[in-house]
Amino acid sequence: MVQEKKDIRALSKEQLRDFFVAQGDHAYRGNQVYEWLWQKSAHSFEGMTNLSKDTRELLNKNFVINHISVDQMQRSADGTIKNAVKLHDSLVVESVLIPTETRTTACVSSQVGCSLDCRFCATSRLKRMRNLNPDEIYDQVVVIDKQSRLYFGRPLSNIVFMGMGEPLMNYNNVLKAIEKITSKEGLGMSPKRITVSTSGVPKMIKKMADEEVRFNLAVSLHSAIDEVRTGIMPFNETFPLKDLREALQYWYAKTKNRITYEYVVWKDINDTQKDVDALVKFCRFAPSKVNLIEYNPIDDGEFSQASDEALQLYQETLQDNGIVVTVRRSRGKDIDAACGQLANKS
């Protein structure tokens, strides 16, 4: 019976060191391999040129490096790049490079499909197949960093977990990926340049606060009225606004980090003064900012963008109440790369 090879990137540096000691080699050999795997993003043992041929053969005999590949890349008229990312088991997720004049942002996926059921999001219509491993999340960032350097002449500056999946339903792997991305032994990016966006899983928000994470938190809110939110995000029945608010209060008390609310305004759903007033009230318990996001249709016409007047009502009311508000115009709509559109339609 052939023994199945283990994915070497599932091992810690200490486990790699132990492996080499058990083989009668030096522990520092594990450090060398670890550097190749993470800092240099090696996808084969043959490319680890400072290791002897015997060592590379030993690694090849015992391990594999499961890595992603870009199955298809699309470029939008506005410069946005969407990648169809093939995983080692041939499942596909999507990631996006979003360029502006001053930054390039990687929008990465954390699940194949999604665990939740937001009615306005194309990804939620896909069955959740599995969680992504830390290395699969890490690899998306590596790929987009290379694309940023190649097409825009500068390194990747920001990362948002706003691709396919609910990051807090893949909590451990997302945090392990961020740990590698921010480590000096990985990509060395600042955690302040990373935002994890959640639809709101109260228990996991509290867990993040307890673990004193240093990245930013964004909450996909879309309504501060329970009945309305449940209508568009049915899981709100399980995680109602009262529980979400309590968790966010706990987050702010622990981290002192401002909360960002992502908020789409739809025609005849959440575009009234009552909706605006509820949002203002919800924002008051902790320092926050609101990103009003342009809606991106997903074919069936159930949801449609609110009027400019409704958006202006939100903007003016929030500003009058001292709440920072930004209107985010979507990018990459022509290649289905905008917020809520990721559904493996490449």
Secondary structure, DSSP 8 states (H G I E B T S, - for coil): -----EEGGGS-HHHHHHHHHHTTS-THHHHHHHHHHHTS----STT-TTS-HHHHHHHHHHEE----EEEEEEE-TTS-EEEEEE-TTS-EEEEEEEE-SS-EEEE---EES-SS--TT-SGGGS---EE--HHHHHHHHHHHHHHHHHHHSS---EEEE-SSS-GGGGHHHHHHHHHHHHSTTTT---GGGEEEEES--HHHHHHHHHTT--SEEEEE-S-SSHHHHHHHSGGGGTS-HHHHHHHHHHHHHHH---EEEEEE-BTTTS-SHHHHHHHHHHHTTS-EEEEEE-----SS-SS-B--HHHHHHHHHHHHHTT-EEEEE----GGGT-STT--SS--
